Structure formats: C-alpha cells, structure tokens
Amino acid sequence: MLLLLLLAAGPQAVPQRSQNDLSTYLTVVAEYRRGYRDAALREIRGWRPGEIGAAVQALRLEGQRMHSVIVGPGKTIRVPARIDGPIVEATALMHVEAGLLEVQSLRLAVAQSQLEAAARLVEWSRDLRTQRLALLAKLRGTPNSTAEVERALTIDLKIEARDFYVALGAATLSLGAFEMALPFAEKARDGAPLDPEALLVTACVKESLALQERARTHEDKARRLRDEAEALFRETVVAEPMGAEAHLHLGNVLIADGRPREAEPALQRAVELTPSNEQLYLASLFLGRAAELEGSSNDAAAFYRRALDAWPPSQAARLALARALESSAGLSAARALVVASLADSGDAAREPDPWWSYPFGPKGLATAAIERLWQTVLGRSFAR
C-alpha cells in the first residue's frame, strides 16, 4: 500500500544540500582546535572536494584583502588583512587527520583531496609569511612603520616544511598507500637533502614500491626503484652512521637485488647498532636469507635460530629455519618446525610478526613524526 502511494505521488524532489562556505569552514576548524575533533572530522569528511577547494581558496583570498591602518594624524596606508597563522595550521592538520582516516577507509581519491588541501595551506602560509616579512622590512624605519602595521603583517607559523612532509610521507607509508606517500617523502627530502629522517622515509617508500612492483611482475620498475632506494639508504648511512634502520633496509634491498655478499656487512652493522629485539630479529632473518642465497644452509640455520631467539613467535623465522634444515639435514629435521608453525597459526593472540609490517616503514617513525606536528601546533597528542 505504501509503495502504491509513493508511485501515485510521482518523483520526489531531492532536497539540495546547502553549499558550505568560509564561515562554516572556520567554524569547523574552531571545533577541531578546541578538541571536538570527532565532530569536526565527521563534518569535514562530508564535504565535497570542490567545497574544500573553494574554502581553501576563500581563505587565500582573505590573505589578499587590503584594509586601511592609521599611521599618523590624518594619514593611513593600505596593508593586507591580518592572517592568524595558528588557525591556518590547525586547518591543515585537520585535513591531514581527515585524509589519513580516508586512507584507512580505502577512499584514496577522497584522501588525496584532503591531504592536498593540507599541503596547499602549509605552502601558501609559508609563501605569504615570506612576502609579508619582505614588505615589513621595507616599512621598518619609515613613518609608515607602526605597531599596528607590524601586527597586521606578522604571521606566526610553527610548522616546518620538513616536519610536515616527513609526517605525511611516513604516515601514508605506514598505511600502505605507497604511491601517495612518494611525493610527500620527496618534498621532505628536497627541502632537507641532508636530513637523515627525510632520506630514510623516501628510501623506505621507494623500497616498498619496489616490492609492490615485483609482486606485479614489473621487474624493470622494481629494479629501478631498488636502485634509487639503495642510493638513498647509502646517503642515510652517511648522514647518520649510527642509525640501525638504514643499515637494515640497505641490506635487505641488496638481497632483493641478488647481492647477498654485499648485504652482509650492512646487516652485521645493523646487528651491532640495533636497539631493539625487532631489529635484531629482522637483521638475523635477512642474514639467514643472504647465507641461503650463497648456498650455506648451516650458516642460514644459525641466523634463523638467532632470529627466533629474538622473536620467538615468528612464523617467518621458523619456516625459514625448517627450509634450511631440510636442505642440510633432510625432511625429518624440518617437520617438527612446520607442524609447530601450523599449530601456532590459529593463535589470534600471538604478537604480530615484524616481518609482515616491514614494508610499511620503520616502527614508530610515523607516530613520532605525527606527534611532533600535533604537539607543536595544537599542544596535544594526535587523535585527542
């Protein structure tokens, strides 16, 4: 009966969603700054990409608006409108968090629009500060220089471009969006070419892209990306000789390139420098693989045992050890390890194997980089 009534009524007009504007945009940002992040993120994630673009453009146009400032009796000059740097930077971070949530939801095109909006705001605010500092320098020492003029032209910014792009590159890498991570990581490296963290993030992104291309059987692309990653890891080692991560990843890239003998010194150095069981585990796992490629099953088994000592729940090390033992001692030596690994596979409570998270970048790098931004700009932890 209800269906018949609806058909008789004919097509119903769909109510038009109201167009969002700059005032609404700034209201959402104010909520985000005050800590009402869930409501603000729900709102901004509902905006169309065109609405976000229009709001960002409106904010930029506000920076070009001129107004009069009194500089003496009966005398005024025209200067740009005052821009609140903390609001602009909070807006950028709101878009970063919204974008990362969209990556997790696998809405990559929407995520890209959010993250690009954040990048546009950060780059624009820095350019604007440079322009206004130049104008302020010209006005200082002239009759037009007043405290009000100085306030109007000063933009207080806390985000460093290097920190911003390292955070975006590391965060998108940690979520598996390797293609999305690459331009952010490269901007970090371009802005700070000798910075070990920027180099490490860029190298890890390229290494992960190489793994992805190899899985797609695009070996030429994979080899090119491995070569680029290798060069960057070597630069990272020079920039930060005591960093275990760069040595670890360099060794694994060389193994993937079929150069196990060259990989061994880098991996042994990682073992010497490693501050954690996870890194010791991975370095031992990779050394075992290098020994296998060189045809030394006994050495490989010793390294895989060391990997298991560092990370006992590891299925990767257990199965690799079984393979090495099968080669050197026969099938019966490997059987118990395989049976135990199969039995453990149903244990949902076991700790995740660091080998599975390896392609998503060094553990803790993304969290640390994001935390730096949020603490610097908002004075609070990410997602609080």
PLY file of the C-alpha trace (Angstrom):
ply
format ascii 1.0
element vertex 384
property float x
property float y
property float z
element edge 383
property int vertex1
property int vertex2
end_header
0.00 0.00 0.00
2.82 2.39 0.91
4.56 1.59 -2.38
1.37 2.41 -4.33
1.02 5.76 -2.54
4.64 6.62 -3.35
4.16 5.73 -7.02
0.98 7.82 -7.16
2.77 10.80 -5.67
5.31 10.76 -8.50
9.03 11.53 -8.27
10.00 13.43 -5.16
12.42 16.31 -5.26
15.70 15.53 -3.51
16.46 18.29 -1.02
19.51 20.27 -2.04
22.43 20.08 0.32
23.46 23.56 1.38
26.75 24.82 -0.04
29.42 25.19 2.61
31.32 28.49 2.80
34.29 30.11 4.54
32.41 30.97 7.73
31.22 27.35 8.08
34.75 26.17 7.31
36.26 28.31 10.05
33.59 27.13 12.50
34.60 23.51 11.84
38.26 24.42 12.30
37.47 26.18 15.60
35.79 22.98 16.83
38.83 20.96 15.84
41.19 23.35 17.62
39.12 23.25 20.80
39.37 19.47 20.92
35.99 18.50 19.45
37.83 16.52 16.82
35.27 13.76 16.21
32.50 16.19 15.30
34.84 18.34 13.20
36.22 15.35 11.32
32.75 13.95 10.62
31.78 17.33 9.18
34.86 17.92 7.02
34.85 14.35 5.70
31.33 15.03 4.43
32.43 17.98 2.32
32.80 17.56 -1.40
36.33 18.05 -2.83
35.04 21.12 -4.68
33.75 22.63 -1.43
37.09 22.04 0.26
38.91 23.61 -2.67
36.59 26.63 -2.61
37.05 27.09 1.14
40.84 26.93 0.86
40.70 29.44 -2.00
38.46 31.74 0.05
40.96 31.62 2.90
43.73 32.54 0.49
41.71 35.41 -0.94
41.27 36.69 2.59
45.04 37.00 2.73
44.95 39.34 -0.27
42.25 41.60 1.11
43.56 45.08 1.90
42.47 47.39 4.69
43.48 50.82 5.99
45.73 51.35 9.01
46.22 54.75 10.66
49.93 55.62 10.81
49.66 59.27 11.86
47.31 62.21 12.23
45.05 62.10 9.21
47.30 59.56 7.47
46.55 55.93 6.61
48.16 53.26 4.48
46.72 50.13 2.92
48.10 46.80 4.16
46.96 43.19 3.76
44.43 41.80 6.23
45.86 40.10 9.29
46.13 36.31 8.95
46.05 34.10 12.04
48.82 31.54 11.48
47.64 29.08 14.18
44.20 28.88 12.53
45.71 28.15 9.11
47.99 25.47 10.55
45.19 23.89 12.59
43.13 23.77 9.39
45.97 21.94 7.63
46.27 19.39 10.43
42.50 18.81 10.40
42.77 17.94 6.70
45.76 15.67 7.40
43.82 13.69 10.00
40.74 13.51 7.76
42.91 12.34 4.87
44.56 9.59 6.92
41.15 8.36 8.02
40.09 8.22 4.37
43.21 6.19 3.52
42.23 3.71 6.23
38.74 3.57 4.70
40.34 2.88 1.29
38.76 6.03 -0.18
42.04 7.04 -1.73
40.77 9.73 -4.11
38.99 11.50 -1.25
42.07 11.08 0.94
44.19 12.68 -1.76
41.95 15.76 -1.87
42.15 16.18 1.92
45.93 15.80 2.05
46.45 18.08 -0.93
44.33 20.75 0.76
46.60 20.47 3.82
49.72 20.82 1.68
48.31 23.84 -0.19
47.57 25.59 3.10
51.03 24.95 4.55
52.83 26.06 1.40
50.62 29.14 0.97
51.08 30.24 4.58
54.86 29.97 4.28
54.91 31.90 1.00
52.63 34.54 2.49
54.87 34.93 5.52
57.90 35.44 3.25
56.08 38.13 1.23
54.90 39.96 4.33
58.28 39.86 6.01
59.76 41.47 2.90
57.10 44.22 3.00
57.63 44.71 6.72
61.38 45.10 6.20
60.70 47.88 3.68
58.35 49.70 6.05
60.51 49.47 9.15
62.28 52.75 9.86
59.79 54.77 7.78
56.97 56.99 9.06
54.57 54.21 7.97
56.05 51.77 10.49
53.69 51.36 13.46
52.91 48.61 15.95
49.54 48.02 14.24
51.17 47.68 10.83
53.65 45.21 12.30
50.84 43.15 13.86
48.95 43.07 10.56
51.98 41.86 8.61
53.32 39.31 11.10
52.30 35.68 10.64
53.25 33.30 13.45
53.88 29.83 11.99
55.08 26.73 13.80
55.06 24.06 11.10
58.40 23.39 9.41
58.01 22.10 5.86
60.45 19.27 6.53
58.46 18.07 9.57
55.18 18.34 7.69
56.25 16.30 4.68
58.14 13.71 6.72
54.95 13.18 8.75
52.75 12.85 5.65
55.22 10.56 3.89
55.73 8.32 6.92
52.01 8.20 7.82
50.79 7.28 4.33
53.62 4.73 4.04
52.56 3.16 7.35
49.01 2.78 5.97
50.23 1.07 2.79
49.47 3.97 0.42
52.91 3.80 -1.18
52.14 5.83 -4.33
50.51 8.55 -2.25
53.48 8.62 0.13
56.12 9.16 -2.56
55.54 12.85 -3.48
55.31 13.80 0.20
58.53 11.97 1.03
60.32 13.51 -1.94
59.25 17.00 -0.89
60.71 16.31 2.55
63.99 15.21 1.01
64.09 18.09 -1.49
63.59 20.56 1.35
66.19 18.90 3.60
68.53 16.88 1.34
70.98 16.03 4.16
68.38 15.20 6.81
68.62 11.50 7.76
64.93 11.13 8.61
63.78 12.68 5.32
66.23 10.45 3.44
65.12 7.35 5.36
61.41 7.94 4.72
61.99 8.49 0.99
64.20 5.42 0.72
61.66 3.24 2.57
58.85 4.41 0.29
60.88 3.51 -2.79
61.82 0.13 -1.31
58.15 -0.64 -0.64
57.17 0.46 -4.13
59.85 -1.88 -5.49
58.35 -4.77 -3.52
54.93 -3.87 -4.90
56.17 -3.73 -8.50
57.98 -7.03 -8.08
54.76 -8.63 -6.87
53.10 -7.27 -10.00
55.94 -8.89 -12.04
57.10 -5.46 -13.24
60.74 -6.34 -12.67
62.21 -3.40 -14.64
60.28 -0.90 -12.49
61.18 -2.83 -9.36
64.88 -2.80 -10.22
64.87 0.95 -10.89
63.13 1.64 -7.59
65.55 -0.65 -5.73
68.50 1.21 -7.25
67.01 4.53 -6.12
66.27 3.14 -2.65
69.80 1.75 -2.35
71.33 5.14 -3.20
69.13 6.87 -0.63
69.87 4.33 2.10
73.58 4.85 1.46
73.08 8.61 1.81
71.20 7.99 5.05
74.05 5.88 6.42
76.47 8.73 5.65
74.15 11.29 7.25
73.51 9.14 10.34
76.19 6.42 10.65
74.79 5.14 13.95
71.26 4.58 12.63
70.44 0.87 12.58
67.34 1.21 10.36
69.22 2.46 7.29
71.78 -0.37 7.52
68.98 -2.92 7.98
66.99 -1.70 4.96
70.10 -1.30 2.81
70.98 -4.93 3.47
67.51 -6.14 2.53
67.49 -4.09 -0.70
70.84 -5.64 -1.69
69.45 -9.14 -1.00
66.38 -8.37 -3.15
68.80 -7.29 -5.88
70.61 -10.63 -5.69
73.76 -9.28 -3.97
73.89 -11.19 -0.66
77.65 -10.82 -0.15
77.33 -7.01 -0.31
74.35 -7.14 2.05
76.14 -8.93 4.88
78.31 -6.00 6.15
75.29 -3.69 6.27
73.22 -6.26 8.16
76.06 -7.07 10.57
76.36 -3.34 11.26
72.61 -3.21 11.93
73.06 -6.02 14.47
75.85 -4.07 16.19
73.74 -0.91 16.36
70.29 -2.38 16.92
68.43 -1.01 19.94
65.53 -3.47 19.85
64.69 -7.15 19.57
62.58 -6.42 16.49
65.54 -5.00 14.59
67.81 -7.83 15.78
65.18 -10.30 14.63
64.86 -8.72 11.17
68.62 -8.36 10.69
69.12 -12.04 11.65
66.29 -13.09 9.32
67.88 -11.19 6.44
71.35 -12.56 7.22
69.87 -16.05 7.07
68.42 -15.30 3.66
71.78 -13.96 2.48
73.50 -17.15 3.67
70.91 -19.26 1.84
71.48 -17.36 -1.39
75.20 -18.05 -1.02
74.46 -21.75 -0.59
75.36 -22.06 3.10
72.43 -23.86 4.75
74.26 -24.33 8.07
75.03 -20.60 8.40
71.47 -19.80 7.38
70.09 -22.13 10.07
72.26 -20.43 12.70
70.97 -16.99 11.73
67.35 -18.19 11.69
67.81 -19.64 15.17
69.11 -16.27 16.33
66.08 -14.62 14.75
63.81 -16.99 16.69
65.66 -16.22 19.91
65.00 -12.51 19.32
61.33 -13.05 18.33
60.09 -16.50 19.44
56.54 -16.25 17.94
57.92 -15.67 14.43
56.47 -17.97 11.80
58.71 -16.45 9.13
61.89 -17.45 11.00
60.51 -20.86 11.97
59.58 -21.77 8.40
62.86 -20.36 7.07
64.75 -22.48 9.61
62.74 -25.53 8.52
63.73 -24.87 4.90
67.40 -24.50 5.83
67.34 -27.70 7.92
65.63 -29.60 5.13
68.50 -28.66 2.81
71.22 -29.66 5.27
69.68 -32.49 7.35
66.69 -33.77 5.46
62.91 -33.59 5.66
62.56 -35.12 9.12
64.60 -32.29 10.70
62.19 -29.71 9.31
58.89 -31.49 10.01
58.56 -30.57 13.71
59.11 -26.87 12.98
56.47 -26.85 10.25
53.94 -28.69 12.45
54.55 -26.26 15.33
54.19 -23.28 12.98
50.88 -24.61 11.66
49.63 -25.15 15.21
50.51 -21.59 16.19
48.85 -20.10 13.11
45.45 -20.39 14.77
46.51 -18.39 17.83
44.91 -14.98 17.35
46.60 -13.65 20.49
50.17 -14.11 19.25
52.20 -10.96 18.63
52.25 -9.74 15.01
55.40 -10.72 13.18
57.54 -7.61 12.47
58.35 -9.14 9.10
54.78 -8.52 7.96
54.90 -4.84 8.95
58.39 -4.28 7.47
57.11 -2.85 4.12
55.17 -0.13 5.98
58.25 1.63 7.28
60.27 1.61 10.50
58.15 1.01 13.57
57.23 4.19 15.39
58.52 6.57 12.72
55.09 7.72 11.54
53.73 8.04 15.08
56.70 10.12 16.22
56.53 12.41 13.18
52.78 12.99 13.54
53.08 13.56 17.29
55.70 16.26 16.72
53.33 18.18 14.48
50.31 17.94 16.77
52.24 18.85 19.89
53.95 21.79 18.17
50.83 23.30 16.61
47.94 22.20 18.84
49.69 21.38 22.10
48.05 17.96 22.28
48.56 14.43 21.08
47.28 13.23 17.73
43.69 11.90 17.81
42.84 13.52 21.15
0 1
1 2
2 3
3 4
4 5
5 6
6 7
7 8
8 9
9 10
10 11
11 12
12 13
13 14
14 15
15 16
16 17
17 18
18 19
19 20
20 21
21 22
22 23
23 24
24 25
25 26
26 27
27 28
28 29
29 30
30 31
31 32
32 33
33 34
34 35
35 36
36 37
37 38
38 39
39 40
40 41
41 42
42 43
43 44
44 45
45 46
46 47
47 48
48 49
49 50
50 51
51 52
52 53
53 54
54 55
55 56
56 57
57 58
58 59
59 60
60 61
61 62
62 63
63 64
64 65
65 66
66 67
67 68
68 69
69 70
70 71
71 72
72 73
73 74
74 75
75 76
76 77
77 78
78 79
79 80
80 81
81 82
82 83
83 84
84 85
85 86
86 87
87 88
88 89
89 90
90 91
91 92
92 93
93 94
94 95
95 96
96 97
97 98
98 99
99 100
100 101
101 102
102 103
103 104
104 105
105 106
106 107
107 108
108 109
109 110
110 111
111 112
112 113
113 114
114 115
115 116
116 117
117 118
118 119
119 120
120 121
121 122
122 123
123 124
124 125
125 126
126 127
127 128
128 129
129 130
130 131
131 132
132 133
133 134
134 135
135 136
136 137
137 138
138 139
139 140
140 141
141 142
142 143
143 144
144 145
145 146
146 147
147 148
148 149
149 150
150 151
151 152
152 153
153 154
154 155
155 156
156 157
157 158
158 159
159 160
160 161
161 162
162 163
163 164
164 165
165 166
166 167
167 168
168 169
169 170
170 171
171 172
172 173
173 174
174 175
175 176
176 177
177 178
178 179
179 180
180 181
181 182
182 183
183 184
184 185
185 186
186 187
187 188
188 189
189 190
190 191
191 192
192 193
193 194
194 195
195 196
196 197
197 198
198 199
199 200
200 201
201 202
202 203
203 204
204 205
205 206
206 207
207 208
208 209
209 210
210 211
211 212
212 213
213 214
214 215
215 216
216 217
217 218
218 219
219 220
220 221
221 222
222 223
223 224
224 225
225 226
226 227
227 228
228 229
229 230
230 231
231 232
232 233
233 234
234 235
235 236
236 237
237 238
238 239
239 240
240 241
241 242
242 243
243 244
244 245
245 246
246 247
247 248
248 249
249 250
250 251
251 252
252 253
253 254
254 255
255 256
256 257
257 258
258 259
259 260
260 261
261 262
262 263
263 264
264 265
265 266
266 267
267 268
268 269
269 270
270 271
271 272
272 273
273 274
274 275
275 276
276 277
277 278
278 279
279 280
280 281
281 282
282 283
283 284
284 285
285 286
286 287
287 288
288 289
289 290
290 291
291 292
292 293
293 294
294 295
295 296
296 297
297 298
298 299
299 300
300 301
301 302
302 303
303 304
304 305
305 306
306 307
307 308
308 309
309 310
310 311
311 312
312 313
313 314
314 315
315 316
316 317
317 318
318 319
319 320
320 321
321 322
322 323
323 324
324 325
325 326
326 327
327 328
328 329
329 330
330 331
331 332
332 333
333 334
334 335
335 336
336 337
337 338
338 339
339 340
340 341
341 342
342 343
343 344
344 345
345 346
346 347
347 348
348 349
349 350
350 351
351 352
352 353
353 354
354 355
355 356
356 357
357 358
358 359
359 360
360 361
361 362
362 363
363 364
364 365
365 366
366 367
367 368
368 369
369 370
370 371
371 372
372 373
373 374
374 375
375 376
376 377
377 378
378 379
379 380
380 381
381 382
382 383
